[in-house]
Amino acid sequence: NLTLGCRNKISDDEIINICSRLGLQEKIERLPEKYDTIINEKINFSGGEAQRLAIARAYLKKAPINIFDEITSSLDEFNFHKVMEIIDEIKQDSMIIIFTHKLEMLESAKKIINIEKFSEKIYKSENIAMKSY
C-alpha cells in the first residue's frame, strides 16, 4: 500500500527508512506479512498510525502537489515533530497545501490563507501575527 501510485521503483530500504523515521517500523514488523501485508479493515491501525502511513506514502510518491487535511490531528507531540520533519523534506520538491487548525504547522509556510466566514485573508509567513485565528 505504501507504494500505491508511485511511478518510480521504490527500494525496500527506502520504504523501511521512512517507516522507521515515522515510528512505524515496529508495528509493521508485527503484521502477518510485514511490509507485504495488504492494509484493509481487518488490519487495525490507530488514527495517528494511519496519518503517519499517509505521510510515508506522500514521501515515497514524490508527487508535485500534496494536499493534507488535518494530517497531524491524531498525533502526539513526539510524532507531530517527526511528521513535520518529513513534511519539510517533501516541500523541498513539491507544493504542499495543508488544511489545519494547528498554528504550529503554519510556522514554515510560505503563504497562509485564512478562510473565515466566507472571507479570506492572505498572509506572507514573515508578517503573521498568529494570535487571532
N, C-alpha and C positions, 0 to 999 in steps of 0.2 A: 504493500500500500504506500510506502514512503516514496517510491519512485514513480508512482502513477502520474502520468502526464509529462515525465522528463523526456526530453528529446535526445539527450546525450546519455551515453553509457555511464552509469554511476558505479564506482567500485565499492566493494564490501567495506573497505577501510574508510571511505568517505561516510558511508551510512553509519558505521559503528562510531566514528569520531563525533559526528553531530549528535547522535543519540546519547553518547557519553557526556558530551558537553552540556546537554539539556537535562541530564539526570534521569534518562530513560533506560539506560543500559541494563540495569538490574531487573527491571520489570520485564523487558523484552527477553532477557535470558531465561525467565521463568515461564514464558509462553510455550505451548506444546511444540511448536515448530520454530521457536525463537524468531529470527528475522524473516523467516518464510511463512509465518503464521498469517493467514488471511483474517483481517480485522472485520468482525461482524458483531451483531448484537449479543452473541454468546461470550465474547471476549470483553471483560469488564475493565474499562479504563475510567479513572476519575476525570472530572471536568478539567482539572489542571494538566493531567497527563495527555488528554485529548488536545488541549491547546498547544502543549509543547510538541506533540506529533505534527500538528498543523504547521508550526514554525519550522520544524525539521524538514517537512515536505517542501515548504517555500524555499528554504535554504538550498536544498538539493535541486529543485526545479530550475532555479535561476531565471525566473520569468521577468520580463521587462517591467511589469507592473504587478504589485501585490496590494490587495485590499484586505485589511484586518479589521474586524468588528469586535471590539471588546476582547482582544486576544489575550489579555492578561487578567481578566475578571475573576478567574478561579485559581489564581496563583498566589502562593505565599510570598513574602518579601524576598526570600532567598532565590526562589525560582524566577521571580519577576526580574531580578537583576541578570540572571543567566539569559533569559529571553531578550532583554534589552541589548545585551552584548551581541547576540545573534542578529537582531534587527538592525543594529548599527552596521554590521557587516553586509547584510542584504542590501541596505540602502546605498552602499558604495556603487553597486552595479544596476540598481533598478529604482523605479519610483515606488514609494510606499504611501498608501493612503490609509490612515488609521482613524477609526471611529472609537472614541474613548471618553470616559468621564475622569480618568486618572490624569491629573495635571503633570505628574512626574514623567509620563510618557511624552509629553509635549516639549520637554526641555531641549531635545536635539532636533526639533522640527525646523525646517527652513521656512515654512509658511503654515499658519494656523488659521483655519476658518471656523469661526464660532457661529453656529446656526441656532438662533434663539427666537422662538415665537414668530416664525415666518420672516425674520430679518437675518441678515448675515453681516458679520464683522470680520474683516480680514486684517491679520496682524503679520508683521515681519517678526521672526522669533526674537531678534535682539531688542525689540521695543515692547515686549509683552509685560504687562503687569498681571500676573496670573492669579489675581485675588478675586476677581468679580465674575467668575463663571457661574 
